[in-house]
Amino acid sequence: MKKLTVFLIITLFPLLMFSQKTDSLERKKAVKVFLDHFGFNEQFIKDHLTYVNYVRDPYEADIYILMVRENAGNGGSRYSLIFEGENKFKGKKDTLQFSTQPDATTDEIRQLLLKYLGAGLMPYVARTPVFSQIDINFTQNQQARQELVEDKWHSWVFDISASGYASGESRYKNLYARASLNATKITNDWILDFSFSSNINTSSYVINDNYTVKSFTRSYNYNGLVVRSINEHWSIGAYTSALQSTYNNYKISAVIQPAVEYNFLPYSEATVHQFTVLYKIGPIYNQYFDTTIYNKTEELIFRNSLKLTYATVKKWGSIKLSVNSSAYMDDWKKNSTDIYASFRFRIVKGLSFNLSGSYGFIHDQINLPKGNLSLEEILTQQQVLQTSFNYFLSVGISYTFGAIYNNIVNPRFGRGGNAGYVIYF
């Protein structure tokens, strides 16, 4: 038995090594692909598109593929696959798009993603020796015919949701409930978006046997948006809203603001970059639960705002910047400015840096209630507090090194995870 084992090792080992060497040579001839997907699992793609090499760094790739998902008007999604050639394919670019229905399953979406990725890769793969091992088939249904489909909903999409949770322990309990209704219609010429939501949050804290602190906040919120497309750069519309909030001291706050937006870049290119300026102006009617610090129980006031936004997605990362300034027109000192920025950079091979944050200058809190809040109201956040600023900051860095090829997927022990597909701009 021992002699047989030695014989088999001596006989088969050179054959195995030759086979592995041949496979390795064939793999080196395959095109190298980098998938830029912003956080979804690549397992399904790697399992089925096996005729390319997947690399972990864009600077090693022959083809850089950027995947972007956009919300469609019917509640589904539109996916854009942007192919950009590098090295021997430098200068070769292409974009493929497909759309999905709102009730599309994960498998239906990933099959479409696989189909369009394969189609987009063929012009590159066809220029390599690997193409000789690929068969292209065409399946035709003789009975297939194009039919006009009557949409009884006329492009309207409705969403109704309700949620709640309860938590507690021996000296604390909390109850939260939320309900919402949304109606949306999106066409090439129009955006109609209306939503209503309500929130209730109640808590109690037992300090001791004789002292319990209770907290209660309630809000009702309506928002409406109507937009009309003019051309590749101009859009006009109007915002409407109504709010009741015990936290913000609004018995009612009603807003109507006509608006105009200009995009310095064509809207058709918004998938990868956009640079917009949005201006709004209109009246606001406020009625307050408590008299404000300006001795108002109700008022009608005009407000305008200007917002600049720039966003781009490239193979080296992504950037989004926005500045939004607003002011009440009876007193321009009552104003606010919000600055937001997010960055995602690949600094060098394998090293990525992520940074996002915002800072707000606040000088327009006309809704602040007059008088002092109790310590319990402050600690339980039952009412808005006076402030001159707010901010948040998030920072992260990561470094990956090792073999540039990454074709093998092993899902054992949960390592592979679920095959994902959602990419957010």
Summary of the structure (lengths in Angstrom):
residues: 425
radius of gyration: 28.8
end to end distance: 62.8
largest distance: 101.2
contacts: 1137
relative contact order: 0.11
helix: 18%
strand: 51%
